[in-house]
Amino acid sequence: PTVITVQFFVATDVLVRLVVPTHGSAPFREQFWELMQTNSGSVSCLKLLLSAQQLPSVISSALSLLCYTVSEVPHAPHICGSLLTDGDAIDVLSFLTHQDQTVRARCCSMLGNLLASSDLFYTSLKKLKLIPALIHCLGDSVQSVRSAASFALGNAAFHNNLLYNRLAGAVAGLTGILDDTVPRTRTNAAGGLGNLLLHSDSLWSHLKKHQSLDKLLEMAVSDQQTACQLSALQSLRIACRHSACVQRLAELAARQRLEDYLTNMKQRLGRRQGGQLRPHTVSGRVSDMQSAIGHCAHLIHFLSSTSTR
């Protein structure tokens, strides 16, 4: 690498250590984004760091700057959005398909944080044709890419149903990673499927085709991580807003399975609070276990009331 390339890497690495929460502190992040808002040269510099011609290490570090600050500084989403949509915008699509796995993962994470902040970027996400690339990332061989892609796609359906038609192709991928080896990925996938039912049932035919509700129920009662179970239970509660989903849950004898799960979870919680749980039992924080019990109880009550109508 040239001397200039090495300087880019060193400078970007120092910025990451000052700004990213795992290394830096809030004052540095605020100063960084204040500079971004008031100095057009700073924005141009960041675009240069995010040039496709840069070393992957430089690109991934620059993406980290965006990823970890977009949700913490009030004007950060606007700045990030302009970086992605201006006439000389950075080539996000090339990062989602980059040969370097860290670049792919951090780009997905950055988009996920941006989409979580508001729906302002939804139109641009569609215009830039990024959704197919994110869906492709669900099948990536690298777990961090799969996890970040599921996070981004879930947030693309969180605020409203503007992108539902474009997200129909994500149903198969999200359902497919409900049994991923990484708990965070399973949690994201379950939440993403719930978001695809949050605003309407227009995608129900796709979820039915891929047995998404069936697998969410299985995850809710059988996953070995309480956080994953909790995410699945929350999505099942969302699904119960729609009559077709309620009917499918009845066909799956969901109420009985949930009652068995609730009894078991209460017993586990009691043993956890009494310090009696063995290491091989289902893992989870007490707060997650309590939340799972609450959501499960609500589901059982709702399904019981609908069965008597």
C-alpha positions as a Markdown table, in Angstrom:
| # | Residue | x | y | z |
|---|---|---|---|---|
| 1 | Pro | 0.0 | 0.0 | 0.0 |
| 2 | Thr | 1.1 | 3.6 | -0.6 |
| 3 | Val | 2.0 | 6.0 | 2.1 |
| 4 | Ile | -1.3 | 7.9 | 1.5 |
| 5 | Thr | -3.3 | 4.6 | 1.9 |
| 6 | Val | -1.6 | 3.9 | 5.2 |
| 7 | Gln | -2.3 | 7.4 | 6.4 |
| 8 | Phe | -6.0 | 6.9 | 5.5 |
| 9 | Phe | -6.1 | 3.7 | 7.5 |
| 10 | Val | -4.3 | 5.1 | 10.6 |
| 11 | Ala | -6.5 | 8.3 | 10.6 |
| 12 | Thr | -9.7 | 6.3 | 10.2 |
| 13 | Asp | -8.7 | 3.8 | 12.9 |
| 14 | Val | -8.0 | 6.7 | 15.3 |
| 15 | Leu | -11.4 | 8.2 | 14.5 |
| 16 | Val | -13.1 | 4.9 | 15.2 |
| 17 | Arg | -11.4 | 4.6 | 18.6 |
| 18 | Leu | -12.4 | 8.1 | 19.5 |
| 19 | Val | -16.0 | 7.9 | 18.3 |
| 20 | Val | -17.3 | 4.3 | 18.5 |
| 21 | Pro | -18.8 | 3.6 | 21.9 |
| 22 | Thr | -16.7 | 0.5 | 22.6 |
| 23 | His | -13.6 | 2.7 | 22.6 |
| 24 | Gly | -14.5 | 6.3 | 22.7 |
| 25 | Ser | -17.0 | 8.5 | 24.6 |
| 26 | Ala | -20.1 | 10.6 | 24.0 |
| 27 | Pro | -18.3 | 14.0 | 23.8 |
| 28 | Phe | -16.1 | 12.8 | 20.9 |
| 29 | Arg | -19.1 | 11.5 | 19.0 |
| 30 | Glu | -20.9 | 14.8 | 19.5 |
| 31 | Gln | -17.9 | 16.8 | 18.3 |
| 32 | Phe | -17.5 | 14.5 | 15.3 |
| 33 | Trp | -21.1 | 14.9 | 14.2 |
| 34 | Glu | -21.1 | 18.7 | 14.9 |
| 35 | Leu | -18.2 | 18.9 | 12.6 |
| 36 | Met | -20.0 | 16.8 | 10.0 |
| 37 | Gln | -23.0 | 19.2 | 10.1 |
| 38 | Thr | -21.0 | 22.4 | 9.9 |
| 39 | Asn | -18.1 | 21.5 | 7.6 |
| 40 | Ser | -18.8 | 20.3 | 4.1 |
| 41 | Gly | -15.1 | 19.3 | 3.8 |
| 42 | Ser | -15.7 | 16.8 | 6.6 |
| 43 | Val | -18.5 | 15.2 | 4.6 |
| 44 | Ser | -16.4 | 15.0 | 1.5 |
| 45 | Cys | -13.6 | 13.4 | 3.6 |
| 46 | Leu | -16.0 | 10.7 | 4.8 |
| 47 | Lys | -17.1 | 10.1 | 1.3 |
| 48 | Leu | -13.5 | 9.7 | 0.3 |
| 49 | Leu | -13.0 | 7.2 | 3.1 |
| 50 | Leu | -16.0 | 5.3 | 1.8 |
| 51 | Ser | -14.8 | 5.2 | -1.8 |
| 52 | Ala | -14.9 | 1.8 | -3.4 |
| 53 | Gln | -11.2 | 2.2 | -4.2 |
| 54 | Gln | -10.2 | 2.3 | -0.5 |
| 55 | Leu | -8.8 | -0.7 | 1.4 |
| 56 | Pro | -11.5 | -2.8 | 2.9 |
| 57 | Ser | -10.1 | -2.0 | 6.4 |
| 58 | Val | -10.6 | 1.8 | 5.7 |
| 59 | Ile | -14.2 | 1.2 | 4.4 |
| 60 | Ser | -15.2 | -1.0 | 7.3 |
| 61 | Ser | -13.8 | 1.6 | 9.8 |
| 62 | Ala | -15.7 | 4.4 | 8.1 |
| 63 | Leu | -18.9 | 2.3 | 8.1 |
| 64 | Ser | -18.3 | 1.8 | 11.9 |
| 65 | Leu | -18.3 | 5.5 | 12.4 |
| 66 | Leu | -21.7 | 5.7 | 10.7 |
| 67 | Cys | -23.1 | 2.5 | 12.2 |
| 68 | Tyr | -22.4 | 3.4 | 15.9 |
| 69 | Thr | -23.4 | 7.0 | 15.9 |
| 70 | Val | -26.5 | 7.1 | 13.7 |
| 71 | Ser | -28.8 | 6.2 | 16.6 |
| 72 | Glu | -27.0 | 8.3 | 19.2 |
| 73 | Val | -26.7 | 11.8 | 17.7 |
| 74 | Pro | -29.9 | 13.7 | 16.7 |
| 75 | His | -28.8 | 14.8 | 13.2 |
| 76 | Ala | -26.8 | 11.7 | 12.4 |
| 77 | Pro | -29.5 | 9.9 | 10.4 |
| 78 | His | -29.9 | 13.0 | 8.2 |
| 79 | Ile | -26.2 | 13.2 | 7.5 |
| 80 | Cys | -26.0 | 9.5 | 6.8 |
| 81 | Gly | -29.0 | 9.7 | 4.5 |
| 82 | Ser | -27.4 | 12.4 | 2.5 |
| 83 | Leu | -24.2 | 10.4 | 2.1 |
| 84 | Leu | -26.3 | 7.6 | 0.6 |
| 85 | Thr | -28.7 | 9.7 | -1.6 |
| 86 | Asp | -26.8 | 12.8 | -2.9 |
| 87 | Gly | -25.7 | 13.1 | -6.5 |
| 88 | Asp | -22.2 | 11.9 | -5.5 |
| 89 | Ala | -23.5 | 9.4 | -3.0 |
| 90 | Ile | -21.4 | 6.5 | -1.8 |
| 91 | Asp | -22.0 | 3.1 | -3.5 |
| 92 | Val | -23.8 | 1.2 | -0.8 |
| 93 | Leu | -24.7 | -1.6 | -3.2 |
| 94 | Ser | -21.0 | -2.3 | -3.8 |
| 95 | Phe | -20.5 | -2.6 | 0.0 |
| 96 | Leu | -23.4 | -5.1 | 0.4 |
| 97 | Thr | -21.8 | -7.3 | -2.3 |
| 98 | His | -18.2 | -6.6 | -1.3 |
| 99 | Gln | -15.8 | -9.5 | -1.2 |
| 100 | Asp | -14.7 | -8.5 | 2.4 |
| 101 | Gln | -17.1 | -10.0 | 5.0 |
| 102 | Thr | -16.5 | -7.1 | 7.5 |
| 103 | Val | -17.5 | -4.5 | 4.9 |
| 104 | Arg | -20.7 | -6.5 | 4.1 |
| 105 | Ala | -21.6 | -6.9 | 7.8 |
| 106 | Arg | -20.9 | -3.3 | 8.8 |
| 107 | Cys | -22.8 | -2.0 | 5.8 |
| 108 | Cys | -25.9 | -4.1 | 6.8 |
| 109 | Ser | -25.5 | -2.9 | 10.4 |
| 110 | Met | -25.3 | 0.8 | 9.3 |
| 111 | Leu | -28.4 | 0.4 | 7.2 |
| 112 | Gly | -30.2 | -1.3 | 10.0 |
| 113 | Asn | -29.4 | 1.5 | 12.4 |
| 114 | Leu | -30.4 | 4.1 | 9.8 |
| 115 | Leu | -33.7 | 2.4 | 9.2 |
| 116 | Ala | -34.4 | 2.0 | 12.9 |
| 117 | Ser | -34.1 | 5.7 | 13.4 |
| 118 | Ser | -37.1 | 6.7 | 11.1 |
| 119 | Asp | -38.8 | 5.8 | 7.8 |
| 120 | Leu | -37.1 | 8.7 | 6.0 |
| 121 | Phe | -34.8 | 6.4 | 4.2 |
| 122 | Tyr | -37.5 | 3.9 | 3.1 |
| 123 | Thr | -38.0 | 5.6 | -0.3 |
| 124 | Ser | -34.3 | 5.7 | -1.0 |
| 125 | Leu | -33.9 | 2.1 | 0.0 |
| 126 | Lys | -36.3 | 1.2 | -2.7 |
| 127 | Lys | -34.8 | 3.6 | -5.3 |
| 128 | Leu | -31.3 | 2.4 | -4.7 |
| 129 | Lys | -32.4 | -1.2 | -5.2 |
| 130 | Leu | -30.8 | -2.3 | -1.9 |
| 131 | Ile | -33.5 | -4.7 | -0.7 |
| 132 | Pro | -32.5 | -7.6 | -3.1 |
| 133 | Ala | -28.9 | -7.3 | -1.9 |
| 134 | Leu | -30.0 | -7.3 | 1.8 |
| 135 | Ile | -32.1 | -10.4 | 1.1 |
| 136 | His | -29.1 | -12.1 | -0.6 |
| 137 | Cys | -27.1 | -11.3 | 2.6 |
| 138 | Leu | -29.5 | -13.4 | 4.6 |
| 139 | Gly | -27.9 | -16.5 | 3.0 |
| 140 | Asp | -24.4 | -15.3 | 3.5 |
| 141 | Ser | -21.9 | -17.9 | 4.8 |
| 142 | Val | -20.7 | -15.4 | 7.5 |
| 143 | Gln | -22.9 | -15.3 | 10.6 |
| 144 | Ser | -22.3 | -11.6 | 11.3 |
| 145 | Val | -23.6 | -10.7 | 7.8 |
| 146 | Arg | -26.7 | -12.8 | 8.2 |
| 147 | Ser | -27.4 | -11.3 | 11.6 |
| 148 | Ala | -26.9 | -7.7 | 10.4 |
| 149 | Ala | -29.0 | -8.3 | 7.3 |
| 150 | Ser | -31.9 | -9.7 | 9.3 |
| 151 | Phe | -31.7 | -6.6 | 11.5 |
| 152 | Ala | -31.8 | -4.2 | 8.6 |
| 153 | Leu | -34.7 | -6.0 | 6.8 |
| 154 | Gly | -36.7 | -6.1 | 10.0 |
| 155 | Asn | -36.3 | -2.4 | 10.4 |
| 156 | Ala | -37.3 | -1.8 | 6.8 |
| 157 | Ala | -40.8 | -3.1 | 7.8 |
| 158 | Phe | -41.0 | -1.5 | 11.3 |
| 159 | His | -42.3 | 2.0 | 10.8 |
| 160 | Asn | -44.9 | 1.4 | 8.1 |
| 161 | Asn | -45.8 | -0.9 | 5.2 |
| 162 | Leu | -44.4 | 1.2 | 2.4 |
| 163 | Leu | -41.8 | -1.5 | 1.5 |
| 164 | Tyr | -44.0 | -4.6 | 2.1 |
| 165 | Asn | -44.3 | -5.5 | -1.5 |
| 166 | Arg | -40.5 | -5.2 | -2.0 |
| 167 | Leu | -39.9 | -7.2 | 1.2 |
| 168 | Ala | -42.0 | -10.2 | 0.1 |
| 169 | Gly | -38.9 | -11.9 | -1.1 |
| 170 | Ala | -37.4 | -11.7 | 2.4 |
| 171 | Val | -39.9 | -14.0 | 3.9 |
| 172 | Ala | -38.2 | -17.2 | 2.8 |
| 173 | Gly | -34.8 | -16.0 | 4.0 |
| 174 | Leu | -36.0 | -14.8 | 7.3 |
| 175 | Thr | -37.9 | -18.0 | 7.9 |
| 176 | Gly | -34.9 | -20.0 | 6.9 |
| 177 | Ile | -32.6 | -18.5 | 9.5 |
| 178 | Leu | -35.0 | -19.0 | 12.4 |
| 179 | Asp | -32.9 | -22.1 | 13.2 |
| 180 | Asp | -29.5 | -20.3 | 12.6 |
| 181 | Thr | -26.8 | -21.3 | 15.0 |
| 182 | Val | -26.4 | -17.7 | 16.3 |
| 183 | Pro | -29.1 | -16.6 | 18.8 |
| 184 | Arg | -28.9 | -12.9 | 17.7 |
| 185 | Thr | -29.7 | -13.9 | 14.2 |
| 186 | Arg | -32.7 | -16.0 | 15.2 |
| 187 | Thr | -34.0 | -13.2 | 17.4 |
| 188 | Asn | -33.6 | -10.7 | 14.5 |
| 189 | Ala | -35.3 | -13.0 | 12.1 |
| 190 | Ala | -38.3 | -13.6 | 14.4 |
| 191 | Gly | -38.7 | -9.9 | 15.0 |
| 192 | Gly | -38.5 | -9.2 | 11.2 |
| 193 | Leu | -41.2 | -11.7 | 10.4 |
| 194 | Gly | -43.4 | -10.0 | 13.1 |
| 195 | Asn | -42.8 | -6.6 | 11.5 |
| 196 | Leu | -44.0 | -8.0 | 8.2 |
| 197 | Leu | -47.4 | -8.4 | 9.9 |
| 198 | Leu | -47.3 | -5.3 | 12.0 |
| 199 | His | -49.1 | -2.9 | 9.7 |
| 200 | Ser | -51.2 | -5.3 | 7.5 |
| 201 | Asp | -51.7 | -8.9 | 6.5 |
| 202 | Ser | -50.8 | -8.2 | 2.8 |
| 203 | Leu | -47.9 | -10.6 | 3.0 |
| 204 | Trp | -49.8 | -13.4 | 4.8 |
| 205 | Ser | -49.8 | -15.6 | 1.6 |
| 206 | His | -46.0 | -15.5 | 1.6 |
| 207 | Leu | -45.7 | -16.3 | 5.3 |
| 208 | Lys | -48.2 | -19.2 | 4.8 |
| 209 | Lys | -46.3 | -20.6 | 1.9 |
| 210 | His | -43.1 | -20.7 | 3.9 |
| 211 | Gln | -44.7 | -21.9 | 7.1 |
| 212 | Ser | -43.4 | -18.9 | 8.9 |
| 213 | Leu | -46.0 | -18.9 | 11.6 |
| 214 | Asp | -45.5 | -22.7 | 12.2 |
| 215 | Lys | -41.8 | -22.1 | 12.7 |
| 216 | Leu | -42.3 | -19.1 | 14.9 |
| 217 | Leu | -44.5 | -21.2 | 17.2 |
| 218 | Glu | -41.9 | -23.9 | 17.3 |
| 219 | Met | -39.2 | -21.4 | 18.1 |
| 220 | Ala | -41.3 | -19.8 | 20.9 |
| 221 | Val | -41.8 | -23.1 | 22.7 |
| 222 | Ser | -38.5 | -25.0 | 21.9 |
| 223 | Asp | -35.6 | -22.6 | 21.4 |
| 224 | Gln | -32.8 | -22.9 | 23.9 |
| 225 | Gln | -32.4 | -19.1 | 24.3 |
| 226 | Thr | -35.1 | -17.2 | 26.2 |
| 227 | Ala | -34.4 | -14.0 | 24.1 |
| 228 | Cys | -35.2 | -15.9 | 21.0 |
| 229 | Gln | -38.4 | -17.3 | 22.5 |
| 230 | Leu | -39.4 | -13.8 | 23.6 |
| 231 | Ser | -38.9 | -12.4 | 20.1 |
| 232 | Ala | -41.0 | -15.2 | 18.6 |
| 233 | Leu | -43.8 | -14.7 | 21.2 |
| 234 | Gln | -43.9 | -11.0 | 20.4 |
| 235 | Ser | -44.2 | -11.7 | 16.7 |
| 236 | Leu | -47.0 | -14.3 | 17.4 |
| 237 | Arg | -48.9 | -11.6 | 19.3 |
| 238 | Ile | -48.6 | -9.3 | 16.3 |
| 239 | Ala | -49.8 | -12.1 | 14.1 |
| 240 | Cys | -52.9 | -12.5 | 16.2 |
| 241 | Arg | -54.2 | -9.2 | 14.9 |
| 242 | His | -55.1 | -11.0 | 11.7 |
| 243 | Ser | -57.9 | -13.6 | 11.5 |
| 244 | Ala | -56.0 | -15.8 | 9.0 |
| 245 | Cys | -53.1 | -16.0 | 11.4 |
| 246 | Val | -55.3 | -16.8 | 14.3 |
| 247 | Gln | -56.9 | -19.6 | 12.3 |
| 248 | Arg | -53.6 | -21.1 | 11.5 |
| 249 | Leu | -52.5 | -21.0 | 15.1 |
| 250 | Ala | -55.7 | -22.9 | 16.0 |
| 251 | Glu | -54.9 | -25.5 | 13.4 |
| 252 | Leu | -51.4 | -25.9 | 15.0 |
| 253 | Ala | -53.0 | -26.4 | 18.4 |
| 254 | Ala | -51.0 | -23.4 | 19.5 |
| 255 | Arg | -52.9 | -22.8 | 22.7 |
| 256 | Gln | -52.1 | -26.2 | 24.2 |
| 257 | Arg | -48.4 | -25.9 | 23.2 |
| 258 | Leu | -48.2 | -22.5 | 24.7 |
| 259 | Glu | -49.9 | -23.7 | 27.9 |
| 260 | Asp | -47.3 | -26.4 | 28.3 |
| 261 | Tyr | -44.5 | -23.9 | 27.6 |
| 262 | Leu | -46.0 | -21.5 | 30.2 |
| 263 | Thr | -46.1 | -24.1 | 32.9 |
| 264 | Asn | -42.5 | -25.1 | 32.1 |
| 265 | Met | -41.2 | -21.6 | 32.0 |
| 266 | Lys | -42.8 | -20.7 | 35.3 |
| 267 | Gln | -41.1 | -23.7 | 36.9 |
| 268 | Arg | -37.8 | -22.7 | 35.3 |
| 269 | Leu | -38.1 | -19.1 | 36.5 |
| 270 | Gly | -38.8 | -20.4 | 40.0 |
| 271 | Arg | -35.7 | -22.5 | 40.0 |
| 272 | Arg | -33.7 | -19.7 | 38.5 |
| 273 | Gln | -34.7 | -17.3 | 41.2 |
| 274 | Gly | -34.0 | -20.0 | 43.8 |
| 275 | Gly | -30.6 | -20.7 | 42.3 |
| 276 | Gln | -31.5 | -24.3 | 41.3 |
| 277 | Leu | -31.2 | -24.2 | 37.5 |
| 278 | Arg | -28.6 | -26.5 | 36.0 |
| 279 | Pro | -26.1 | -25.2 | 33.4 |
| 280 | His | -27.7 | -27.2 | 30.5 |
| 281 | Thr | -31.1 | -25.7 | 30.9 |
| 282 | Val | -32.6 | -23.0 | 28.7 |
| 283 | Ser | -30.4 | -19.8 | 28.9 |
| 284 | Gly | -31.9 | -16.4 | 29.6 |
| 285 | Arg | -32.0 | -13.4 | 31.9 |
| 286 | Val | -34.7 | -13.4 | 34.5 |
| 287 | Ser | -36.2 | -10.2 | 32.9 |
| 288 | Asp | -36.5 | -12.0 | 29.6 |
| 289 | Met | -38.1 | -15.0 | 31.2 |
| 290 | Gln | -40.6 | -12.8 | 33.0 |
| 291 | Ser | -41.4 | -11.0 | 29.7 |
| 292 | Ala | -41.8 | -14.3 | 27.9 |
| 293 | Ile | -44.2 | -15.5 | 30.5 |
| 294 | Gly | -46.3 | -12.3 | 30.2 |
| 295 | His | -46.5 | -12.5 | 26.4 |
| 296 | Cys | -47.3 | -16.2 | 26.5 |
| 297 | Ala | -50.1 | -15.6 | 29.0 |
| 298 | His | -51.6 | -12.9 | 26.8 |
| 299 | Leu | -51.4 | -15.2 | 23.8 |
| 300 | Ile | -53.2 | -18.0 | 25.6 |
| 301 | His | -55.9 | -15.7 | 26.9 |
| 302 | Phe | -56.5 | -14.3 | 23.4 |
| 303 | Leu | -56.5 | -17.7 | 21.7 |
| 304 | Ser | -58.9 | -19.0 | 24.4 |
| 305 | Ser | -61.3 | -16.1 | 23.9 |
| 306 | Thr | -61.4 | -16.6 | 20.1 |
| 307 | Ser | -62.0 | -20.3 | 20.3 |
| 308 | Thr | -65.2 | -19.7 | 22.3 |
| 309 | Arg | -66.7 | -17.2 | 19.9 |
